[in-house]
Amino acid sequence: MLKVARVREVWLTVSDRRYECVWAEAMGRGRGVRVAIAGFGASDCRCGSHLFGFDAEPSIVAFRRRLRGAERGHDAVVCRRV
């Protein structure tokens, strides 16, 4: 994947609970977001994908808002520039 894309930021949370599918759902509802590869990272769940592409740089603030709507109380996402 690094041959065709560059890591610019890493978004993470620290929790005993797995939020991968909650994040995928919230990310997929963003404006200008598209599934990059159908089924990627989702062989063990019902998500359409866990890999997305973006028309513009995604907003961590908007993502946190979508998370609050998807999972009450879960918006503790840290963003680190790479």
Biopython code that builds the backbone (N, CA, C, O; Angstrom):
import numpy as np
from Bio.PDB.StructureBuilder import StructureBuilder

atoms = [
    (1, "MET", "N", (0.812, -1.175, 0.000)),
    (1, "MET", "CA", (0.000, 0.000, 0.000)),
    (1, "MET", "C", (0.871, 1.260, 0.000)),
    (1, "MET", "O", (0.494, 2.267, -0.599)),
    (2, "LEU", "N", (2.007, 1.216, 0.651)),
    (2, "LEU", "CA", (2.878, 2.387, 0.717)),
    (2, "LEU", "C", (3.474, 2.756, -0.642)),
    (2, "LEU", "O", (4.042, 3.837, -0.797)),
    (3, "LYS", "N", (3.349, 1.869, -1.618)),
    (3, "LYS", "CA", (3.826, 2.184, -2.965)),
    (3, "LYS", "C", (2.901, 3.168, -3.673)),
    (3, "LYS", "O", (3.325, 3.866, -4.593)),
    (4, "VAL", "N", (1.641, 3.226, -3.248)),
    (4, "VAL", "CA", (0.670, 4.095, -3.921)),
    (4, "VAL", "C", (0.075, 5.165, -3.007)),
    (4, "VAL", "O", (-0.673, 6.027, -3.469)),
    (5, "ALA", "N", (0.398, 5.117, -1.731)),
    (5, "ALA", "CA", (-0.155, 6.100, -0.793)),
    (5, "ALA", "C", (0.908, 6.479, 0.236)),
    (5, "ALA", "O", (1.847, 5.728, 0.499)),
    (6, "ARG", "N", (0.729, 7.652, 0.799)),
    (6, "ARG", "CA", (1.662, 8.142, 1.805)),
    (6, "ARG", "C", (0.893, 8.365, 3.107)),
    (6, "ARG", "O", (-0.187, 8.954, 3.099)),
    (7, "VAL", "N", (1.443, 7.899, 4.215)),
    (7, "VAL", "CA", (0.825, 8.112, 5.523)),
    (7, "VAL", "C", (1.095, 9.553, 5.932)),
    (7, "VAL", "O", (2.244, 9.989, 5.996)),
    (8, "ARG", "N", (0.014, 10.292, 6.211)),
    (8, "ARG", "CA", (0.151, 11.693, 6.620)),
    (8, "ARG", "C", (-0.217, 11.894, 8.079)),
    (8, "ARG", "O", (0.370, 12.725, 8.772)),
    (9, "GLU", "N", (-1.196, 11.125, 8.539)),
    (9, "GLU", "CA", (-1.638, 11.209, 9.926)),
    (9, "GLU", "C", (-2.007, 9.821, 10.408)),
    (9, "GLU", "O", (-2.338, 8.936, 9.619)),
    (10, "VAL", "N", (-1.945, 9.651, 11.707)),
    (10, "VAL", "CA", (-2.416, 8.425, 12.342)),
    (10, "VAL", "C", (-3.455, 8.843, 13.371)),
    (10, "VAL", "O", (-3.180, 9.680, 14.231)),
    (11, "TRP", "N", (-4.637, 8.265, 13.287)),
    (11, "TRP", "CA", (-5.704, 8.527, 14.251)),
    (11, "TRP", "C", (-5.829, 7.287, 15.115)),
    (11, "TRP", "O", (-5.878, 6.171, 14.597)),
    (12, "LEU", "N", (-5.881, 7.472, 16.427)),
    (12, "LEU", "CA", (-5.941, 6.315, 17.308)),
    (12, "LEU", "C", (-6.730, 6.620, 18.565)),
    (12, "LEU", "O", (-6.970, 7.776, 18.914)),
    (13, "THR", "N", (-7.120, 5.561, 19.226)),
    (13, "THR", "CA", (-7.742, 5.645, 20.536)),
    (13, "THR", "C", (-7.192, 4.494, 21.363)),
    (13, "THR", "O", (-6.766, 3.476, 20.816)),
    (14, "VAL", "N", (-7.202, 4.653, 22.661)),
    (14, "VAL", "CA", (-6.736, 3.599, 23.560)),
    (14, "VAL", "C", (-7.945, 3.119, 24.351)),
    (14, "VAL", "O", (-8.595, 3.894, 25.052)),
    (15, "SER", "N", (-8.234, 1.833, 24.226)),
    (15, "SER", "CA", (-9.415, 1.284, 24.882)),
    (15, "SER", "C", (-9.293, -0.229, 24.976)),
    (15, "SER", "O", (-8.591, -0.859, 24.184)),
    (16, "ASP", "N", (-9.977, -0.798, 25.945)),
    (16, "ASP", "CA", (-10.070, -2.253, 26.029)),
    (16, "ASP", "C", (-11.084, -2.789, 25.024)),
    (16, "ASP", "O", (-11.075, -3.974, 24.691)),
    (17, "ARG", "N", (-11.945, -1.919, 24.550)),
    (17, "ARG", "CA", (-12.978, -2.299, 23.591)),
    (17, "ARG", "C", (-12.474, -2.116, 22.166)),
    (17, "ARG", "O", (-11.690, -1.207, 21.889)),
    (18, "ARG", "N", (-12.922, -2.974, 21.271)),
    (18, "ARG", "CA", (-12.546, -2.864, 19.858)),
    (18, "ARG", "C", (-13.529, -1.935, 19.150)),
    (18, "ARG", "O", (-14.735, -2.180, 19.148)),
    (19, "TYR", "N", (-13.009, -0.880, 18.557)),
    (19, "TYR", "CA", (-13.844, 0.115, 17.891)),
    (19, "TYR", "C", (-13.685, 0.106, 16.369)),
    (19, "TYR", "O", (-14.158, 1.024, 15.699)),
    (20, "GLU", "N", (-13.045, -0.888, 15.829)),
    (20, "GLU", "CA", (-12.743, -0.903, 14.399)),
    (20, "GLU", "C", (-13.993, -0.723, 13.537)),
    (20, "GLU", "O", (-13.983, 0.071, 12.596)),
    (21, "CYS", "N", (-15.055, -1.443, 13.843)),
    (21, "CYS", "CA", (-16.273, -1.352, 13.029)),
    (21, "CYS", "C", (-17.016, -0.040, 13.265)),
    (21, "CYS", "O", (-17.609, 0.511, 12.338)),
    (22, "VAL", "N", (-16.988, 0.459, 14.487)),
    (22, "VAL", "CA", (-17.596, 1.764, 14.784)),
    (22, "VAL", "C", (-16.879, 2.843, 13.977)),
    (22, "VAL", "O", (-17.518, 3.722, 13.398)),
    (23, "TRP", "N", (-15.555, 2.773, 13.941)),
    (23, "TRP", "CA", (-14.775, 3.743, 13.170)),
    (23, "TRP", "C", (-15.072, 3.619, 11.681)),
    (23, "TRP", "O", (-15.222, 4.631, 10.996)),
    (24, "ALA", "N", (-15.160, 2.394, 11.172)),
    (24, "ALA", "CA", (-15.429, 2.196, 9.745)),
    (24, "ALA", "C", (-16.791, 2.780, 9.371)),
    (24, "ALA", "O", (-16.930, 3.421, 8.330)),
    (25, "GLU", "N", (-17.779, 2.560, 10.212)),
    (25, "GLU", "CA", (-19.108, 3.112, 9.942)),
    (25, "GLU", "C", (-19.076, 4.638, 9.958)),
    (25, "GLU", "O", (-19.618, 5.285, 9.063)),
    (26, "ALA", "N", (-18.443, 5.205, 10.973)),
    (26, "ALA", "CA", (-18.368, 6.660, 11.087)),
    (26, "ALA", "C", (-17.570, 7.266, 9.934)),
    (26, "ALA", "O", (-17.952, 8.304, 9.394)),
    (27, "MET", "N", (-16.483, 6.632, 9.561)),
    (27, "MET", "CA", (-15.664, 7.137, 8.457)),
    (27, "MET", "C", (-16.436, 7.080, 7.144)),
    (27, "MET", "O", (-16.379, 8.014, 6.343)),
    (28, "GLY", "N", (-17.148, 5.998, 6.927)),
    (28, "GLY", "CA", (-17.896, 5.819, 5.688)),
    (28, "GLY", "C", (-19.015, 6.828, 5.491)),
    (28, "GLY", "O", (-19.481, 7.018, 4.368)),
    (29, "ARG", "N", (-19.451, 7.475, 6.559)),
    (29, "ARG", "CA", (-20.514, 8.480, 6.464)),
    (29, "ARG", "C", (-19.983, 9.877, 6.171)),
    (29, "ARG", "O", (-20.762, 10.824, 6.057)),
    (30, "GLY", "N", (-18.683, 10.014, 6.049)),
    (30, "GLY", "CA", (-18.095, 11.330, 5.812)),
    (30, "GLY", "C", (-18.330, 11.828, 4.397)),
    (30, "GLY", "O", (-18.529, 11.043, 3.470)),
    (31, "ARG", "N", (-18.305, 13.130, 4.248)),
    (31, "ARG", "CA", (-18.459, 13.758, 2.938)),
    (31, "ARG", "C", (-17.174, 13.560, 2.133)),
    (31, "ARG", "O", (-16.077, 13.776, 2.648)),
    (32, "GLY", "N", (-17.308, 13.155, 0.888)),
    (32, "GLY", "CA", (-16.145, 12.964, 0.033)),
    (32, "GLY", "C", (-15.352, 11.707, 0.344)),
    (32, "GLY", "O", (-14.188, 11.588, -0.038)),
    (33, "VAL", "N", (-15.991, 10.758, 1.045)),
    (33, "VAL", "CA", (-15.328, 9.502, 1.413)),
    (33, "VAL", "C", (-15.840, 8.394, 0.498)),
    (33, "VAL", "O", (-17.034, 8.325, 0.206)),
    (34, "ARG", "N", (-14.949, 7.544, 0.055)),
    (34, "ARG", "CA", (-15.340, 6.402, -0.777)),
    (34, "ARG", "C", (-14.600, 5.156, -0.293)),
    (34, "ARG", "O", (-13.506, 5.244, 0.263)),
    (35, "VAL", "N", (-15.202, 4.026, -0.509)),
    (35, "VAL", "CA", (-14.553, 2.752, -0.187)),
    (35, "VAL", "C", (-13.402, 2.570, -1.168)),
    (35, "VAL", "O", (-13.602, 2.615, -2.381)),
    (36, "ALA", "N", (-12.205, 2.365, -0.646)),
    (36, "ALA", "CA", (-11.031, 2.183, -1.506)),
    (36, "ALA", "C", (-10.989, 0.771, -2.077)),
    (36, "ALA", "O", (-10.766, 0.582, -3.273)),
    (37, "ILE", "N", (-11.204, -0.215, -1.216)),
    (37, "ILE", "CA", (-11.232, -1.619, -1.643)),
    (37, "ILE", "C", (-12.353, -2.299, -0.862)),
    (37, "ILE", "O", (-12.289, -2.405, 0.362)),
    (38, "ALA", "N", (-13.370, -2.755, -1.570)),
    (38, "ALA", "CA", (-14.504, -3.413, -0.917)),
    (38, "ALA", "C", (-14.027, -4.630, -0.129)),
    (38, "ALA", "O", (-13.244, -5.441, -0.625)),
    (39, "GLY", "N", (-14.507, -4.741, 1.096)),
    (39, "GLY", "CA", (-14.188, -5.885, 1.943)),
    (39, "GLY", "C", (-12.843, -5.830, 2.640)),
    (39, "GLY", "O", (-12.538, -6.705, 3.450)),
    (40, "PHE", "N", (-12.025, -4.816, 2.345)),
    (40, "PHE", "CA", (-10.684, -4.737, 2.929)),
    (40, "PHE", "C", (-10.767, -4.662, 4.453)),
    (40, "PHE", "O", (-11.438, -3.783, 4.995)),
    (41, "GLY", "N", (-10.093, -5.573, 5.141)),
    (41, "GLY", "CA", (-10.044, -5.583, 6.599)),
    (41, "GLY", "C", (-11.338, -5.981, 7.271)),
    (41, "GLY", "O", (-11.464, -5.875, 8.491)),
    (42, "ALA", "N", (-12.305, -6.440, 6.487)),
    (42, "ALA", "CA", (-13.633, -6.720, 7.030)),
    (42, "ALA", "C", (-14.048, -8.178, 6.851)),
    (42, "ALA", "O", (-15.240, -8.475, 6.773)),
    (43, "SER", "N", (-13.096, -9.071, 6.787)),
    (43, "SER", "CA", (-13.443, -10.480, 6.578)),
    (43, "SER", "C", (-14.094, -11.106, 7.809)),
    (43, "SER", "O", (-14.742, -12.148, 7.710)),
    (44, "ASP", "N", (-13.922, -10.471, 8.967)),
    (44, "ASP", "CA", (-14.475, -11.033, 10.203)),
    (44, "ASP", "C", (-15.666, -10.230, 10.735)),
    (44, "ASP", "O", (-16.044, -10.366, 11.899)),
    (45, "CYS", "N", (-16.259, -9.384, 9.865)),
    (45, "CYS", "CA", (-17.395, -8.566, 10.302)),
    (45, "CYS", "C", (-18.320, -8.314, 9.108)),
    (45, "CYS", "O", (-18.121, -8.874, 8.030)),
    (46, "ARG", "N", (-19.310, -7.483, 9.307)),
    (46, "ARG", "CA", (-20.272, -7.188, 8.238)),
    (46, "ARG", "C", (-20.052, -5.828, 7.584)),
    (46, "ARG", "O", (-20.885, -5.371, 6.802)),
    (47, "CYS", "N", (-18.946, -5.190, 7.899)),
    (47, "CYS", "CA", (-18.642, -3.885, 7.303)),
    (47, "CYS", "C", (-18.352, -4.046, 5.810)),
    (47, "CYS", "O", (-17.877, -5.091, 5.365)),
    (48, "GLY", "N", (-18.643, -3.001, 5.053)),
    (48, "GLY", "CA", (-18.341, -3.022, 3.627)),
    (48, "GLY", "C", (-16.853, -2.942, 3.353)),
    (48, "GLY", "O", (-16.368, -3.494, 2.365)),
    (49, "SER", "N", (-16.127, -2.257, 4.221)),
    (49, "SER", "CA", (-14.680, -2.102, 4.098)),
    (49, "SER", "C", (-14.147, -1.412, 5.341)),
    (49, "SER", "O", (-14.893, -0.780, 6.088)),
    (50, "HIS", "N", (-12.857, -1.542, 5.547)),
    (50, "HIS", "CA", (-12.174, -0.781, 6.593)),
    (50, "HIS", "C", (-11.076, 0.078, 5.974)),
    (50, "HIS", "O", (-10.179, 0.552, 6.672)),
    (51, "LEU", "N", (-11.153, 0.274, 4.663)),
    (51, "LEU", "CA", (-10.171, 1.102, 3.957)),
    (51, "LEU", "C", (-10.921, 2.087, 3.073)),
    (51, "LEU", "O", (-11.754, 1.699, 2.254)),
    (52, "PHE", "N", (-10.613, 3.367, 3.254)),
    (52, "PHE", "CA", (-11.340, 4.421, 2.565)),
    (52, "PHE", "C", (-10.392, 5.361, 1.842)),
    (52, "PHE", "O", (-9.225, 5.504, 2.208)),
    (53, "GLY", "N", (-10.920, 5.994, 0.815)),
    (53, "GLY", "CA", (-10.212, 7.053, 0.110)),
    (53, "GLY", "C", (-10.973, 8.352, 0.323)),
    (53, "GLY", "O", (-12.152, 8.341, 0.678)),
    (54, "PHE", "N", (-10.296, 9.464, 0.106)),
    (54, "PHE", "CA", (-10.884, 10.767, 0.409)),
    (54, "PHE", "C", (-10.667, 11.732, -0.746)),
    (54, "PHE", "O", (-9.599, 11.754, -1.359)),
    (55, "ASP", "N", (-11.691, 12.532, -1.039)),
    (55, "ASP", "CA", (-11.559, 13.571, -2.059)),
    (55, "ASP", "C", (-10.681, 14.713, -1.556)),
    (55, "ASP", "O", (-10.006, 15.378, -2.341)),
    (56, "ALA", "N", (-10.694, 14.933, -0.248)),
    (56, "ALA", "CA", (-9.878, 15.971, 0.393)),
    (56, "ALA", "C", (-9.407, 15.418, 1.735)),
    (56, "ALA", "O", (-9.895, 14.387, 2.196)),
    (57, "GLU", "N", (-8.466, 16.104, 2.350)),
    (57, "GLU", "CA", (-7.960, 15.642, 3.645)),
    (57, "GLU", "C", (-9.100, 15.560, 4.654)),
    (57, "GLU", "O", (-9.821, 16.539, 4.844)),
    (58, "PRO", "N", (-9.275, 14.414, 5.301)),
    (58, "PRO", "CA", (-10.380, 14.264, 6.259)),
    (58, "PRO", "C", (-10.167, 15.120, 7.506)),
    (58, "PRO", "O", (-9.036, 15.416, 7.892)),
    (59, "SER", "N", (-11.266, 15.502, 8.115)),
    (59, "SER", "CA", (-11.236, 16.341, 9.309)),
    (59, "SER", "C", (-11.405, 15.484, 10.558)),
    (59, "SER", "O", (-12.395, 14.765, 10.697)),
    (60, "ILE", "N", (-10.438, 15.563, 11.462)),
    (60, "ILE", "CA", (-10.535, 14.825, 12.722)),
    (60, "ILE", "C", (-11.710, 15.348, 13.549)),
    (60, "ILE", "O", (-12.351, 14.578, 14.265)),
    (61, "VAL", "N", (-11.996, 16.634, 13.458)),
    (61, "VAL", "CA", (-13.111, 17.225, 14.206)),
    (61, "VAL", "C", (-14.436, 16.644, 13.718)),
    (61, "VAL", "O", (-15.280, 16.254, 14.526)),
    (62, "ALA", "N", (-14.620, 16.586, 12.407)),
    (62, "ALA", "CA", (-15.850, 16.016, 11.842)),
    (62, "ALA", "C", (-15.958, 14.529, 12.178)),
    (62, "ALA", "O", (-17.046, 14.033, 12.468)),
    (63, "PHE", "N", (-14.835, 13.824, 12.138)),
    (63, "PHE", "CA", (-14.839, 12.402, 12.467)),
    (63, "PHE", "C", (-15.255, 12.184, 13.916)),
    (63, "PHE", "O", (-16.037, 11.278, 14.204)),
    (64, "ARG", "N", (-14.746, 12.996, 14.824)),
    (64, "ARG", "CA", (-15.134, 12.881, 16.238)),
    (64, "ARG", "C", (-16.630, 13.109, 16.409)),
    (64, "ARG", "O", (-17.273, 12.429, 17.210)),
    (65, "ARG", "N", (-17.186, 14.053, 15.668)),
    (65, "ARG", "CA", (-18.636, 14.297, 15.741)),
    (65, "ARG", "C", (-19.412, 13.069, 15.280)),
    (65, "ARG", "O", (-20.392, 12.676, 15.913)),
    (66, "ARG", "N", (-18.974, 12.465, 14.182)),
    (66, "ARG", "CA", (-19.660, 11.264, 13.691)),
    (66, "ARG", "C", (-19.523, 10.116, 14.688)),
    (66, "ARG", "O", (-20.459, 9.336, 14.862)),
    (67, "LEU", "N", (-18.378, 10.007, 15.338)),
    (67, "LEU", "CA", (-18.200, 8.963, 16.353)),
    (67, "LEU", "C", (-19.159, 9.150, 17.515)),
    (67, "LEU", "O", (-19.754, 8.185, 17.995)),
    (68, "ARG", "N", (-19.310, 10.382, 17.967)),
    (68, "ARG", "CA", (-20.240, 10.645, 19.073)),
    (68, "ARG", "C", (-21.643, 10.194, 18.702)),
    (68, "ARG", "O", (-22.378, 9.685, 19.548)),
    (69, "GLY", "N", (-22.020, 10.380, 17.438)),
    (69, "GLY", "CA", (-23.338, 9.942, 16.985)),
    (69, "GLY", "C", (-23.449, 8.431, 16.876)),
    (69, "GLY", "O", (-24.526, 7.872, 17.086)),
    (70, "ALA", "N", (-22.353, 7.767, 16.551)),
    (70, "ALA", "CA", (-22.368, 6.313, 16.358)),
    (70, "ALA", "C", (-22.223, 5.548, 17.663)),
    (70, "ALA", "O", (-22.835, 4.494, 17.836)),
    (71, "GLU", "N", (-21.434, 6.060, 18.568)),
    (71, "GLU", "CA", (-21.122, 5.348, 19.814)),
    (71, "GLU", "C", (-21.062, 6.370, 20.939)),
    (71, "GLU", "O", (-20.067, 7.079, 21.094)),
    (72, "ARG", "N", (-22.096, 6.437, 21.697)),
    (72, "ARG", "CA", (-22.198, 7.443, 22.759)),
    (72, "ARG", "C", (-20.958, 7.449, 23.653)),
    (72, "ARG", "O", (-20.550, 6.418, 24.187)),
    (73, "GLY", "N", (-20.383, 8.614, 23.798)),
    (73, "GLY", "CA", (-19.236, 8.775, 24.673)),
    (73, "GLY", "C", (-17.895, 8.421, 24.056)),
    (73, "GLY", "O", (-16.859, 8.584, 24.700)),
    (74, "HIS", "N", (-17.896, 7.938, 22.817)),
    (74, "HIS", "CA", (-16.615, 7.564, 22.201)),
    (74, "HIS", "C", (-16.207, 8.607, 21.171)),
    (74, "HIS", "O", (-16.630, 8.560, 20.017)),
    (75, "ASP", "N", (-15.394, 9.531, 21.599)),
    (75, "ASP", "CA", (-14.829, 10.503, 20.672)),
    (75, "ASP", "C", (-13.397, 10.841, 21.063)),
    (75, "ASP", "O", (-12.846, 11.851, 20.622)),
    (76, "ALA", "N", (-12.799, 9.992, 21.890)),
    (76, "ALA", "CA", (-11.429, 10.213, 22.360)),
    (76, "ALA", "C", (-10.441, 9.708, 21.317)),
    (76, "ALA", "O", (-9.805, 8.668, 21.489)),
    (77, "VAL", "N", (-10.330, 10.461, 20.240)),
    (77, "VAL", "CA", (-9.453, 10.089, 19.137)),
    (77, "VAL", "C", (-8.286, 11.060, 19.106)),
    (77, "VAL", "O", (-8.477, 12.275, 19.133)),
    (78, "VAL", "N", (-7.093, 10.524, 19.049)),
    (78, "VAL", "CA", (-5.881, 11.323, 19.003)),
    (78, "VAL", "C", (-5.368, 11.330, 17.571)),
    (78, "VAL", "O", (-5.390, 10.303, 16.892)),
    (79, "CYS", "N", (-4.914, 12.471, 17.121)),
    (79, "CYS", "CA", (-4.377, 12.606, 15.770)),
    (79, "CYS", "C", (-2.898, 12.944, 15.865)),
    (79, "CYS", "O", (-2.513, 13.884, 16.560)),
    (80, "ARG", "N", (-2.080, 12.185, 15.174)),
    (80, "ARG", "CA", (-0.636, 12.440, 15.138)),
    (80, "ARG", "C", (-0.190, 12.586, 13.688)),
    (80, "ARG", "O", (-0.413, 11.693, 12.871)),
    (81, "ARG", "N", (0.432, 13.701, 13.375)),
    (81, "ARG", "CA", (1.013, 13.895, 12.036)),
    (81, "ARG", "C", (2.259, 13.035, 11.911)),
    (81, "ARG", "O", (3.022, 12.882, 12.865)),
    (82, "VAL", "N", (2.454, 12.484, 10.741)),
    (82, "VAL", "CA", (3.612, 11.618, 10.494)),
    (82, "VAL", "C", (4.633, 12.374, 9.678)),
    (82, "VAL", "O", (5.690, 11.831, 9.356)),
]
sb = StructureBuilder()
sb.init_structure("model")
sb.init_model(0)
sb.init_chain("A")
sb.init_seg("    ")
for serial, (resi, resn, name, xyz) in enumerate(atoms, 1):
    if name == "N":
        sb.init_residue(resn, " ", resi, " ")
    sb.init_atom(name, np.array(xyz, "f"), 0.0, 1.0, " ", f" {name:<3s}", serial, name[0])
structure = sb.get_structure()
